[in-house]
Amino acid sequence: MRIVIIAIIIILVLSSIGLAVRFNQKAVYANKELEQERYLRLTTEQMLQETNQQKQNLEENLNKAQDTKKGLSRVAEQTQAFNNDLKDRLEKASKVKEALESKLKELENILPVSQ
């Protein structure tokens, strides 16, 4: 009887040790998976922050480009207005020149007659 009790105790101890080892292996495996998930989550969050920063930089660059475009549009409009003004002045000057040349020819025609 004593041998049977010792055998049962040994079986219980061995099975307890086996279960403890198995649960320990499962716990280690679960811990590894948890660490991998944490690492993946951290790297993902870091990449997300970097992506958000890049997005913000691109938006700032876009705003600067739009401001530059507006400024260039204003300069182009001013240049166009200046060019139109110069064209008008040139046309007026041409008309005045033609008028003066025609008057000069009239005076030349008159002067030789009176001399």
Backbone torsions as a table, in degrees:
resi	resn	phi	psi	omega
1	MET	NA	-40.4	179.3
2	ARG	-62.8	-38.5	179.4
3	ILE	-66.0	-38.5	179.2
4	VAL	-65.6	-43.2	179.6
5	ILE	-65.4	-42.6	178.3
6	ILE	-63.8	-41.5	179.0
7	ALA	-63.1	-42.7	178.9
8	ILE	-64.5	-42.5	179.0
9	ILE	-63.8	-42.3	179.4
10	ILE	-63.9	-43.3	178.3
11	ILE	-61.9	-44.1	179.2
12	LEU	-64.3	-41.7	180.0
13	VAL	-65.1	-45.9	-179.8
14	LEU	-64.0	-42.6	178.3
15	SER	-66.6	-36.0	176.4
16	SER	-64.5	-43.1	178.2
17	ILE	-63.6	-44.2	178.4
18	GLY	-59.7	-46.0	178.8
19	LEU	-64.7	-39.8	179.5
20	ALA	-63.3	-42.9	178.6
21	VAL	-63.8	-44.5	-179.7
22	ARG	-63.3	-46.1	178.9
23	PHE	-65.1	-34.7	177.4
24	ASN	-64.6	-42.2	178.0
25	GLN	-62.8	-42.2	178.0
26	LYS	-63.8	-39.8	179.3
27	ALA	-65.9	-41.2	178.3
28	VAL	-64.3	-43.7	179.1
29	TYR	-62.7	-44.3	178.9
30	ALA	-64.3	-37.9	178.6
31	ASN	-65.0	-41.3	177.3
32	LYS	-61.7	-44.9	178.6
33	GLU	-61.5	-41.2	178.7
34	LEU	-62.7	-43.6	178.5
35	GLU	-63.7	-40.7	178.0
36	GLN	-63.9	-41.4	178.8
37	GLU	-65.2	-41.3	177.9
38	ARG	-62.8	-44.7	179.3
39	TYR	-61.8	-44.6	178.9
40	LEU	-62.0	-42.2	179.5
41	ARG	-64.5	-43.6	179.2
42	LEU	-63.3	-44.8	179.6
43	THR	-65.9	-37.1	178.0
44	THR	-65.4	-43.6	177.9
45	GLU	-63.5	-39.5	179.0
46	GLN	-64.8	-43.9	177.9
47	MET	-64.0	-37.4	178.3
48	LEU	-64.7	-42.3	177.5
49	GLN	-63.3	-42.6	178.4
50	GLU	-63.7	-40.6	178.7
51	THR	-64.9	-41.9	177.5
52	ASN	-63.1	-39.3	178.0
53	GLN	-64.0	-43.5	177.9
54	GLN	-62.6	-40.5	178.7
55	LYS	-62.7	-43.8	179.6
56	GLN	-63.7	-41.9	178.0
57	ASN	-63.1	-41.3	179.0
58	LEU	-65.5	-38.4	177.6
59	GLU	-65.1	-40.5	177.5
60	GLU	-64.1	-42.7	177.8
61	ASN	-63.0	-38.8	178.0
62	LEU	-63.9	-43.8	178.4
63	ASN	-62.2	-41.9	177.9
64	LYS	-63.3	-42.0	179.6
65	ALA	-64.1	-39.7	178.7
66	GLN	-66.5	-40.3	176.7
67	ASP	-62.9	-42.3	178.1
68	THR	-63.0	-41.2	178.6
69	LYS	-61.8	-43.2	178.4
70	LYS	-62.0	-42.6	178.8
71	GLY	-63.0	-43.3	178.6
72	LEU	-65.6	-35.2	177.1
73	SER	-64.1	-42.6	178.3
74	ARG	-63.2	-42.9	179.3
75	VAL	-63.6	-41.3	179.2
76	ALA	-63.4	-42.0	178.2
77	GLU	-63.6	-43.0	178.8
78	GLN	-64.1	-41.3	178.7
79	THR	-64.1	-40.8	178.2
80	GLN	-63.0	-43.3	178.7
81	ALA	-64.0	-41.4	178.3
82	PHE	-62.8	-43.6	178.2
83	ASN	-62.4	-42.2	177.8
84	ASN	-62.5	-41.8	178.2
85	ASP	-62.4	-43.7	178.2
86	LEU	-63.0	-39.3	177.4
87	LYS	-61.9	-44.9	178.7
88	ASP	-60.5	-44.6	179.2
89	ARG	-63.1	-40.6	179.4
90	LEU	-63.6	-43.0	178.0
91	GLU	-62.7	-43.7	178.3
92	LYS	-62.9	-42.8	179.4
93	ALA	-64.0	-39.5	178.2
94	SER	-63.0	-42.2	179.3
95	LYS	-65.1	-41.7	179.0
96	VAL	-64.5	-42.1	179.2
97	LYS	-61.2	-45.6	178.7
98	GLU	-61.8	-42.1	179.6
99	ALA	-63.8	-42.5	179.7
100	LEU	-66.4	-40.4	178.1
101	GLU	-63.7	-40.6	178.5
102	SER	-66.4	-38.2	177.1
103	LYS	-66.8	-38.4	178.4
104	LEU	-63.3	-41.3	177.6
105	LYS	-65.1	-39.5	177.5
106	GLU	-62.8	-43.0	179.9
107	LEU	-66.7	-38.0	177.8
108	GLU	-64.7	-37.0	177.6
109	ASN	-68.7	-35.3	-178.8
110	ILE	-75.5	-43.4	-175.0
111	LEU	-61.9	-47.1	-179.7
112	PRO	-63.2	-27.7	-179.9
113	VAL	-70.4	-39.9	-176.8
114	SER	-80.6	-17.2	-178.8
115	GLN	-81.3	NA	NA
